Amino acid sequence: MTADRIGERLRRYRRAAKKTLRQIASESGLTASFLSQAERNLTGVSISSLVNIAKSLNVPLNALFDQPSQAQPDSHDGERVRYTIEGQPLAYERLSSSFPGNLINAVKMNISVGYQSELISHDGSEFSYVLSGQIVYTIEGRQYPLGPGDSVHFDATKTHCLANVGDGPAEVLTITTMGLFDDRPAS
């Protein structure tokens, strides 16, 4: 992050777009109260929510937060940059690269004990595979408890959230067709 905290970036771009919290909430599928808390740095914001907010603000995702690039098609354990979004108790490792026509984006999420994401929906589909820990995906109000070796694949336009319900951290591989990365394709 630069000197600006993520909340200040969200507020600055929203005001520049001349949009209200309610307009952004309506366009991004989030609540105005959640967005207000995010702008005041009182709650963390997931990558999925930031993608929807950036789309609503008509700004590139990397205007809101910085992510590492992945120019090469291969990715190796211990060599990837682990990153977080300010205020969010998740750590991400980018697994996928960018290239013309790419349709999938993958991250490994390291999820803290007690974490629960905001309720969200977004374009595309989502697939998650639990590497370790105990999580629950809630999709359209139905809970799907998952442990190591379990997976879930669903239409991400359905409202969903994720929670770590175990007594230790969880690691989850998540693949989505939603654009998670704003970098230019490697040539």
N, C-alpha and C positions, 0 to 999 in steps of 0.2 A: 504494500500500500504506500501511496505517497502521503504527504502531510494530511490530506483530507481523510477523514474517517468515512466509512461507506455511507452512513446516514446523511452526512453533508453532501456527498456526491448525489445520492438519490434526490434530496431536496433541491439541490442546485439544478439538476437536469429536469426535474418535474416543473420547477418554476420557469425555466427557459422554454419548456414546451407549452407553457401557459395552461397547464392542466391541474385540476384539483385532485386531492387524494381519492375522492369518490370516482372520478373518471379513470384514474390509473387502476383502482381496485376493480372496476367493472371490466376494463380491458385486459387485465392480467389474471383475473380469476381469484384474486386475493381480497381480503377485507380492508376497508379504510382504516380500521383501528390497528390492524397488523402493520400496514404501511406507515402509519403515524408513529408507531413504536419503533419501526426500523429506521425511520428518518431521525429519530431522537436517540439512536444507538441503544435502545432498551431491549432489543431482541435481535437474534441472528437471522440471516436470510440464506436459504439454500441456493445452490446453483440454479436449480429448476425455476425457482421464483425469480431470481435475477434475470434469467433468460426472458421470462414473460414481461418483467418490468422494463427491461431494455427495449423489447419489441414495442411496448406501449409508448415509451418515450422516444422511439425512433433514433436510438443511439446504439453504437456497437457495444456488445457485452463487455469488452475490455476497457470501456470508458468507466464502468462501475467498479471493476476489480481486475487485478492482474493475475493471469494464469501462466504457467510455464508452457513453452512451445514443445512440440514433439515432431521434429522434422523427419526423423527416420522412421521406417515402418516397424522396426524392432524396439522393444522396450524391455529393460532388464532389472530384476529385483535388486535393490540396493543402489541403483544408479539413477532412479527416477527422483525428481524433485517432489517433495511432499509439501503441500500448501494448504492453507486454510482461508476462509473468508472471515474477515473481522467479525467478532461477536458470535461466531458459530462454533460449537464444540465438535466439529467434524474436521478430519484431515483427509485430503484427497491425494491420490496419485493418478496422474493422467496416463492412460494406457494406449490410447489410439492416436493416430496421426491424422493429418488433413491432406486431402488430395481432391482433384476435380471429380465430382460425382459421388463422393463419399456419402453414405447414408447412415452410418452408425458412429456413435461416440461412446467411449468406455472409460470408466474411472473405477479405482478401488477406493472405497470409503472406509475410514477408520472411525468408528462411532463410539463416543464416550458413553459410559454407564448413565442411564436415566435420560438420554437424549430422546426428544420427540420432535419431529419436523412439523412445520406448518401444513395445513391441509391445502393441497394444490391439485391442479389439473393442467395439462399442457398437450401440445400436439404430439402425435406419433405414438409409438409403443415403448414399453420399458420392460427390461428383463433384469432380474437381480438373482445372484447366486451367493449364498452365505458360505464364507470361508471359515469363519469362527464366530462364536457367540450365539446369542439368542435374540432374535428380532421379531417384530410383528409388523406386517404391512396391513393397513386398513384401506380397503378399496370399496368405495361406495357404501361405507358403513359396515362391511363384513371384514372380520379379522382373519388374517392368515399367519399363524405362528410358524416361524422357520428357524431351524438350527443348521449346524454345519452339514453341507451337502444338499440342502434343500434350496428350491428356487421358486420364483414367481415370474410370470410373464403376462402382461395385461395391456389393455388399451389405456394409454396415459391420459386420454381426454376424460376419463372417469376420475372423480376426486379421490385422492389418495394421500396417505402420510405413512411415515416410517418411525418406529420407536425401537430403541434398544431396551429390552425387558429383562436382560440377563444381569448377573452380578459382576460382570466384567466387560471390557471393551469387545466390540464386534467388528469383524472385517467383512465387507460385502463388495462383490464385483457387480457393478451396475452398467448395463449397456442400454442406450436409448437412441431413438432416431431423431430426438430433439437436438438441435445444434447447441452443444455445450461449449464449443471453442470458436473464438473469433479470429484465429490467426490465418494468415495467408497460406494457401497450400504450398507444400514443398515442391520445388521444380525438379 
